[in-house]
């Protein structure tokens, strides 16, 4: 990360993320963002797939695969093989169930495991893939080192993630990351540096922060328009906490302090 804007890293662990996505907060995020639980849904998945060169013969590893929405979209559209890796057992089980329901189990499998110690042999995959989820990872350098290990020579790493763009006071940074249970956010330049250090050649680096700010407003509108239903399903306390936290993200995104980036790299 750019040392000039670096925020204090928070003590969130994989257990904290599991607790979120095994409970009502995870369900609420799916309601607001859709089954793929990332900015832009299927449209953004298709953009990333095109840039990553996904095709029928591709063997893809989706790291932090959640409910498996992107995996199913890739398998359905490109007929490629996809392995989803996620650390939350409830998400993995639900991903398996939905994949069986959609008749895609012959192309997709899911594994319960840690992105920092991937349960795969070296040189297994053509593509390592991630969408707006690596912000939960406590050690981005180790994550990308593992991605390099499991990729074939000439393989591609393709991901989007929520990023920090500008300098923030410690309190503001802590409030934003605490709401999302992020240990920290990387910067776009920081990700580029890590990729280069781990022997990737950068194919593309793109700042998507204006579109991210627009989506933050869409999620806020969805939350507020669905207030009565959300309170009925999850309780007033959760609604108020979600509204307060999401509003802070809207403000920070509008000010250009947080955003989203897309990076494509090739293993040499």
C-alpha positions as CSV (number, residue, x, y, z in Angstrom):
1,X,0.0,0.0,0.0
2,X,1.0,3.6,-0.5
3,X,2.7,4.5,2.8
4,X,1.4,8.1,2.5
5,X,-2.2,7.0,2.9
6,X,-1.9,3.7,4.7
7,X,-4.4,3.1,7.5
8,X,-3.9,1.0,10.6
9,X,-4.7,-2.7,10.0
10,X,-7.5,-4.0,12.1
11,X,-7.7,-7.3,13.9
12,X,-10.3,-9.0,11.8
13,X,-9.9,-12.7,11.1
14,X,-11.4,-15.3,8.8
15,X,-13.6,-16.3,11.8
16,X,-15.2,-12.8,11.8
17,X,-15.9,-13.1,8.1
18,X,-17.4,-16.5,8.6
19,X,-19.7,-15.1,11.3
20,X,-20.9,-12.4,8.9
21,X,-21.7,-14.7,6.0
22,X,-23.2,-17.4,8.0
23,X,-25.7,-15.0,9.5
24,X,-28.3,-12.3,8.5
25,X,-25.7,-9.8,7.4
26,X,-24.6,-12.1,4.6
27,X,-28.3,-12.6,3.5
28,X,-28.8,-8.8,3.5
29,X,-25.8,-8.3,1.2
30,X,-27.2,-10.8,-1.2
31,X,-30.5,-8.9,-1.2
32,X,-28.8,-5.6,-2.0
33,X,-26.1,-6.8,-4.4
34,X,-27.6,-9.9,-6.0
35,X,-26.5,-13.6,-5.9
36,X,-23.0,-12.8,-7.2
37,X,-22.4,-10.4,-4.2
38,X,-20.1,-8.0,-6.1
39,X,-20.4,-4.7,-7.8
40,X,-22.0,-4.9,-11.2
41,X,-23.2,-8.5,-11.1
42,X,-23.1,-10.5,-14.3
43,X,-22.1,-7.6,-16.5
44,X,-18.9,-7.1,-14.5
45,X,-18.3,-10.9,-14.5
46,X,-18.5,-10.9,-18.3
47,X,-16.1,-7.9,-18.6
48,X,-13.6,-9.6,-16.3
49,X,-14.0,-12.9,-18.2
50,X,-13.3,-11.3,-21.5
51,X,-10.2,-9.5,-20.2
52,X,-9.0,-12.7,-18.6
53,X,-9.4,-14.7,-21.8
54,X,-11.8,-17.2,-20.4
55,X,-12.8,-19.9,-22.9
56,X,-14.2,-23.4,-22.9
57,X,-10.8,-25.0,-22.2
58,X,-10.1,-22.8,-19.2
59,X,-9.6,-24.2,-15.7
60,X,-10.6,-21.4,-13.3
61,X,-10.1,-21.0,-9.6
62,X,-12.5,-18.6,-8.0
63,X,-10.9,-17.5,-4.7
64,X,-13.5,-16.4,-2.1
65,X,-16.3,-17.8,-4.3
66,X,-19.1,-17.2,-1.8
67,X,-22.5,-18.5,-3.1
68,X,-20.9,-19.5,-6.4
69,X,-22.8,-17.0,-8.6
70,X,-19.9,-16.0,-10.8
71,X,-18.7,-19.7,-11.0
72,X,-22.1,-20.7,-12.4
73,X,-22.2,-17.8,-14.8
74,X,-18.8,-18.7,-16.2
75,X,-19.7,-22.3,-16.5
76,X,-23.0,-21.6,-18.1
77,X,-21.8,-19.1,-20.6
78,X,-18.3,-20.3,-21.4
79,X,-18.6,-24.0,-20.5
80,X,-15.3,-23.8,-18.7
81,X,-14.4,-25.8,-15.5
82,X,-14.5,-23.8,-12.3
83,X,-13.3,-24.6,-8.8
84,X,-14.6,-22.3,-6.1
85,X,-12.6,-21.9,-2.9
86,X,-14.2,-20.3,0.2
87,X,-13.7,-20.4,4.0
88,X,-17.3,-20.1,5.1
89,X,-18.9,-23.6,5.3
90,X,-22.5,-22.3,5.0
91,X,-21.6,-20.4,1.7
92,X,-19.9,-23.5,0.3
93,X,-22.8,-25.7,1.1
94,X,-25.3,-23.3,-0.4
95,X,-23.1,-22.9,-3.5
96,X,-23.0,-26.7,-4.0
97,X,-26.8,-26.8,-3.6
98,X,-27.5,-24.0,-6.1
99,X,-25.0,-25.5,-8.5
100,X,-26.8,-28.9,-8.3
101,X,-30.1,-27.2,-8.8
102,X,-28.8,-25.5,-12.0
103,X,-27.4,-28.8,-13.4
104,X,-23.8,-27.5,-13.5
105,X,-22.1,-29.8,-11.1
106,X,-20.3,-31.5,-14.0
107,X,-18.4,-28.2,-14.6
108,X,-18.1,-26.8,-11.1
109,X,-16.8,-28.0,-7.7
110,X,-16.4,-26.1,-4.4
111,X,-13.8,-26.5,-1.7
112,X,-13.8,-25.3,1.8
113,X,-10.4,-23.8,2.5
114,X,-8.2,-20.8,3.2
115,X,-7.0,-18.5,0.4
116,X,-3.7,-18.1,2.2
117,X,-3.0,-21.9,2.1
118,X,-4.8,-23.1,-1.0
119,X,-5.5,-26.9,-1.0
120,X,-4.2,-27.4,-4.6
121,X,-1.0,-28.5,-6.2
122,X,1.3,-26.1,-8.1
123,X,0.4,-25.4,-11.7
124,X,-3.2,-26.5,-11.5
125,X,-5.1,-23.6,-13.0
126,X,-5.2,-21.5,-16.1
127,X,-6.9,-18.6,-14.3
128,X,-7.1,-17.4,-10.7
129,X,-10.1,-15.2,-10.3
130,X,-11.6,-12.9,-7.6
131,X,-14.4,-10.4,-7.4
132,X,-14.6,-7.8,-4.7
133,X,-13.7,-10.3,-1.9
134,X,-9.9,-10.1,-1.4
135,X,-10.5,-7.0,0.8
136,X,-11.4,-9.6,3.5
137,X,-8.0,-11.3,3.2
138,X,-5.5,-10.5,6.0
139,X,-2.3,-10.9,3.9
140,X,-2.7,-9.8,0.3
141,X,1.0,-10.6,-0.5
142,X,0.6,-14.2,0.7
143,X,-2.7,-14.5,-1.2
144,X,-1.1,-13.5,-4.5
145,X,2.0,-15.7,-3.8
146,X,-0.4,-18.6,-3.5
147,X,-2.2,-17.6,-6.7
148,X,1.1,-17.6,-8.5
149,X,1.9,-21.1,-7.1
150,X,-1.3,-22.7,-8.3
151,X,-1.3,-21.1,-11.7
152,X,0.3,-22.7,-14.7
153,X,3.1,-20.8,-16.4
154,X,1.5,-18.3,-18.7
155,X,-1.6,-18.4,-16.5
156,X,-3.7,-15.3,-15.7
157,X,-4.7,-13.7,-12.4
158,X,-7.8,-11.5,-12.9
159,X,-9.6,-9.8,-10.1
160,X,-11.5,-6.7,-8.9
161,X,-11.4,-5.5,-5.3
162,X,-12.5,-2.6,-3.1
163,X,-9.6,-0.3,-2.6
164,X,-8.4,2.7,-0.6
165,X,-7.8,5.8,-2.8
166,X,-7.1,8.7,-0.5
167,X,-5.8,9.6,2.9
168,X,-8.2,9.3,5.7
169,X,-8.2,10.1,9.4
170,X,-7.6,7.0,11.5
171,X,-11.2,7.2,12.9
172,X,-12.8,7.3,9.5
173,X,-10.7,4.5,8.1
174,X,-11.4,2.4,11.2
175,X,-15.2,3.0,10.9
176,X,-15.3,2.0,7.2
177,X,-13.2,-1.1,7.6
178,X,-15.0,-2.2,10.8
179,X,-18.4,-1.9,9.2
180,X,-17.3,-4.3,6.5
181,X,-15.0,-6.4,8.7
182,X,-12.0,-5.6,6.4
183,X,-8.6,-6.0,8.1
184,X,-7.4,-3.4,5.6
185,X,-7.9,-2.3,2.0
186,X,-5.1,-2.3,-0.5
187,X,-4.6,0.5,-3.0
188,X,-4.5,0.0,-6.7
189,X,-0.8,0.9,-6.9
190,X,-0.2,-1.4,-3.9
191,X,-1.8,-4.3,-5.7
192,X,0.3,-3.6,-8.8
193,X,3.4,-3.6,-6.7
194,X,2.6,-6.9,-5.1
195,X,1.8,-8.5,-8.4
196,X,5.1,-7.4,-9.8
197,X,7.0,-8.6,-6.8
198,X,5.3,-12.1,-7.2
199,X,6.5,-12.3,-10.8
200,X,3.4,-11.2,-12.6
201,X,3.5,-9.0,-15.7
202,X,0.7,-6.4,-15.5
203,X,-1.7,-6.7,-18.5
204,X,-4.3,-4.2,-17.2
205,X,-4.8,-1.9,-14.2
206,X,-8.0,0.1,-14.1
207,X,-9.6,2.4,-11.5
208,X,-13.3,1.8,-11.4
209,X,-14.0,4.1,-8.5
210,X,-16.6,6.4,-10.2
211,X,-18.7,3.4,-10.9
212,X,-18.2,2.1,-7.4
213,X,-19.5,5.4,-5.9
214,X,-22.6,5.1,-8.2
215,X,-23.2,1.5,-6.9
216,X,-22.8,2.6,-3.3
217,X,-25.8,5.0,-3.9
218,X,-27.8,2.2,-5.5
219,X,-27.2,-0.1,-2.5
220,X,-28.1,2.7,-0.1
221,X,-31.4,3.3,-2.1
222,X,-32.1,-0.4,-2.0
223,X,-31.6,-0.5,1.7
224,X,-33.8,2.5,2.4
225,X,-36.5,1.6,-0.1
226,X,-36.7,-1.9,1.5
227,X,-36.7,-0.6,5.1
228,X,-40.0,-2.1,6.2
229,X,-39.2,-5.5,4.8
230,X,-35.6,-5.5,6.1
231,X,-36.7,-4.6,9.6
232,X,-39.4,-7.3,9.4
233,X,-36.9,-9.9,8.3
234,X,-33.8,-8.9,10.3
235,X,-34.8,-6.4,13.0
236,X,-34.5,-2.7,13.5
237,X,-31.1,-2.8,15.1
238,X,-29.5,-4.5,12.1
239,X,-31.2,-2.1,9.7
240,X,-30.0,1.0,11.5
241,X,-26.5,-0.3,11.7
242,X,-26.5,-1.1,8.0
243,X,-27.9,2.3,7.1
244,X,-25.4,4.2,9.2
245,X,-22.4,2.1,8.0
246,X,-23.4,2.2,4.3
247,X,-23.9,6.0,4.5
248,X,-20.3,6.4,5.6
249,X,-19.2,4.4,2.6
250,X,-21.4,6.5,0.3
251,X,-19.8,9.7,1.7
252,X,-16.2,8.3,1.4
253,X,-16.8,7.0,-2.1
254,X,-18.2,10.4,-3.2
255,X,-15.1,12.1,-1.9
256,X,-12.8,9.6,-3.7
257,X,-11.3,8.1,-0.6
258,X,-12.5,4.6,-1.4
259,X,-13.2,2.8,-4.6
260,X,-12.7,-0.3,-6.7
261,X,-10.1,-1.5,-9.1
262,X,-9.5,-4.2,-11.7
263,X,-6.2,-5.9,-12.3
264,X,-5.1,-8.5,-14.8
265,X,-1.7,-10.1,-14.6
266,X,0.2,-12.9,-16.4
267,X,2.5,-15.4,-14.7
268,X,5.8,-15.6,-16.5
